[in-house]
Amino acid sequence: MIYLDNAATSFPKPEAVYQALDAFARHDLANPGRAGHKMALAAERALDDGRHLLNQFFHGDAPERFIFTLNCTDALNMAFKGVLKKGDHVVTTDLEHNSVSRPLVAMERAGTITLTRLKADAGGTVDPDAVKKAIRPTTRMIALTHASNVLGTVQPITEIGRVAREHDLLYLVDAAQTAGVVPIDVQAQFIDLLAFPGHKSLLGPTGTGALYVGPRAKVGAWREGGTGGDSSNEVQPREFPYFLEGGTPNVLGVAGLSAGVKWVQEKGLAEIHRHEAELIEHLWRKIDEIGGYKVFGHRDHAKRVGTLSFHSDGLPATELGGILDHSFDIAIRPGLHCAPYIHKSIGTFPDGTVRVSPGPFNTKEDIDVLAQALQEMKL
Ligand SMILES: Cc1ncc(COP(=O)(O)O)c(C=O)c1O
């Protein structure tokens, strides 16, 4: 199988991740606890090490501000539901994944918040000036994706962050498609809430993710429960990260995630991005040569991640995806990719597009096999 669905989750993982998971599961997989036995302390240390790594990686304010979650969706829900209050207005965009838009629409329909959804331009980029113009006296938050999971286009998050800070608004960035490929500095980019998965470009296992809660954001407890310490307290201890992390955490997953982050640091973001951009450009050229397919989003690879969406003049996306899977053993993702609004904007709703997303271990030969299949399907 040629796996080209890394925007959904990365596969394969680096060898170091498999080794870290195996070693941790065999020797250290106790329930982390600050007041516990040696194995519990070792498990607690794995969480601490993971938080330190992430704090360094994203230039956070403090390691304990990184709250481990199940995935990016969990982190986004924790942020929206823990922060937004009745009467708040939120500015967001039509590039968003359902993990951003559904919780916001649910809060809008419940009468809690009002929402402005800005359109990206034809190339798939949101204009910081449009964000500025959408701000009202009741605006509390600007929430947007760092890169579109359909088009791969990277958004001007620093400029938009500056707008948010100038207006004293909370700024939430969904880094599902960029964490591990595009540098992110939460302090320099004015980010108050950064949600990201551990299982995509950070190369950790599924079941991992985190929310960074900057000092300007006050997030209410998402769930209450055991925190491995301070057990006489009748209510959730206020201390971070425990305040937001009730229950047994995915410490095995975090051990794997830490190995993934170290691999990314050693390889270097620029190198990972260069490799993926080269594969995408290679595919784009082949698609141009073949004809009969339309690619979406601008072509400036400095402002893209390794995700390409296209559709065929002849075959619906789902059919094309099925044929690639069954007849050619190639895994891509057809459909709406949980991001319906951008498909409405680019005219591909409801069929969607074919999305190809190589990872660090894909090769030009993989792309050649895909291009050959696309050529054959055109005949
Ligand atoms: C832009 C974006 N946001 C959020 C998510 C949700 O991530 P997770 O599957 O980790 O919940 C995804 C997943 O593809 C995504 O692409």
The ligand as an SDF file (V2000), in Angstrom:
LIG
                    3D

 16 16  0  0  0  0  0  0  0  0999 V2000
   -7.5010   21.5030   10.3130 C   0  0  0  0  0  0  0  0  0  0  0  0
   -7.8980   20.3910   11.2240 C   0  0  0  0  0  0  0  0  0  0  0  0
   -8.3820   20.6760   12.4300 N   0  0  0  0  0  0  0  0  0  0  0  0
   -8.7330   19.7150   13.3100 C   0  0  0  0  0  0  0  0  0  0  0  0
   -8.6130   18.3870   12.9770 C   0  0  0  0  0  0  0  0  0  0  0  0
   -9.0160   17.3520   13.9810 C   0  0  0  0  0  0  0  0  0  0  0  0
   -7.9080   16.6440   14.4000 O   0  0  0  0  0  0  0  0  0  0  0  0
   -8.0550   15.2940   15.2510 P   0  0  0  0  0  0  0  0  0  0  0  0
   -8.3980   14.2380   14.2640 O   0  0  0  0  0  0  0  0  0  0  0  0
   -6.7260   15.1100   15.8820 O   0  0  0  0  0  0  0  0  0  0  0  0
   -9.1350   15.5100   16.2320 O   0  0  0  0  0  0  0  0  0  0  0  0
   -8.1140   18.0280   11.7260 C   0  0  0  0  0  0  0  0  0  0  0  0
   -8.0120   16.6120   11.3300 C   0  0  0  0  0  0  0  0  0  0  0  0
   -7.8100   16.2650   10.2160 O   0  0  0  0  0  0  0  0  0  0  0  0
   -7.7460   19.0530   10.8250 C   0  0  0  0  0  0  0  0  0  0  0  0
   -7.2440   18.7730    9.6210 O   0  0  0  0  0  0  0  0  0  0  0  0
  1  2  1  0
  2  3  1  0
  2 15  2  0
  3  4  2  0
  4  5  1  0
  5  6  1  0
  5 12  2  0
  6  7  1  0
  7  8  1  0
  8  9  2  0
  8 10  1  0
  8 11  1  0
 12 13  1  0
 12 15  1  0
 13 14  2  0
 15 16  1  0
M  END
$$$$
